[in-house]
């Protein structure tokens, strides 16, 4: 008879969040603790399926006894920790982060959640002189038929780098190059994308929160003024290319597929796909004229 394998004991930790005593599992992050009691914390560089990189500082909270604000996405709870998620110091820090981002990049295609959080904290990017926008306002890079890169919309959240690396694809085709306002997402030695290590899985597109990375089909429709999400339907199906069983979400407008995504909570894909699943749907459009 095989002896039973003892399970590791996971203790609970008691913390106080905004005056509310809370018990969470040891090793949980402050962000997870806040979610467990319904406290909404804004995030930008954080995604459940990616390793926290602590670069955006949008999720910072105030921990009593700590000298600096702590990133909620990665800071683990400790016994008797007292946390303030909505103090004046926290609100000021979050507002300044949103204002600095909004004053330097184009956020017109940012996610609704991003825009909602900016409004929630009263961010006014126009307070800052925007003359330095020229350092990040670059022409759209269209060098392939699958997706485009518009780095004037990039907030350097690192999500694309993480998805291209160990968290998903393990291709390592892109990284952050440069410093300060010269920092940008780049391929190795700034090689053109078709000549780089990119395998065109498109997982970087799936995690981008600002529209800096976009399907070529969506980009072309936006340029033509025909992109209209209110007219789009989303249908779940299974990818036909192999036996893994990835769930695809087909975004359809005017009876044509315009882009493909996968649910982030899908236990097979975690939102990630390969080149066939994300881009290999053009054959569906080859229908005889009606």
C-alpha positions, 0 to 999 in steps of 0.5 A: 500500500502506497503511504499517504503523502502529507499535504503542506499546512497552509496557515491563515494570516490576520490583517486589517484592510481599511479598518476591516479585520481580514483572514487570508492564506499565508503567502497571499498578496495584498491585492488578493487579500483586497479582492477577497473582501471586495476592495477594488484596486486599480492595476495596469502591469498586473495580470493573473496569468503573468508574473508581477513585475511591479513597474506601473505603481498603480496598485500601491497601498500604504502599509503602517510602519513602512517608509514607502508605498507597497505594490499590492500585486506582489507584496505578500501579507504579513501577520497583523499588517495594517493596510490603507488602500484609499488614504490621501497618500495613496490617492495622490500617488495613483493620480500622479501615475495616471497623469504622467502616463496620460501626458506622455502617450496616446491613451485613446484606445486604452481599456475601459477599466484603465479610463475608468480608473483615471476618472476615479482618481481625477487624473488630469494629464493636461496639467503637465507640459506635453512637449516631450510627447515627441519622444514617444510619438512614433509612426505605426510599425506595419511590417507584417500581415498579422499585427501592427505595433504603435509604440506611441500608445505604449505605457511600458507595462511589460505585459508583452515581454512577460507573455513572450517570455517564460510566462507563456511563449518562451520565445524571448523575441522582445524586451525593454531597450533604452532608458528614461523617455528613450525606453521602448519595447524592441526586438533583439538588436532592434531587428525588423520583426520578420527577421527576429525570433518572433513566432507570431503567436500574438500573445503580446496582443492579447495582454496589451492594455492600450492598443499599442499592439493590434491585429492588422485587420483591426488596424485597417478597419479603424483606419477606414472608419469601419471598426464598430465593436457595438456591431460585433458578436463573440462566439466561442468555438474550439480551434480546429488545428490540433488536439489540444482543444483551445477555446477561441472567441471569434469576434465577428462584424458584418459576418466576417471574423475581425479578430480572435481571442481566448478567455483568460480563465480557460484552463487550457490556454490561460488566454494564450494561443499559437499563430494558427489559433490566433491568426489562422482563420482567414480560410473561413472568409473564403466564401462564394459571393452570395 
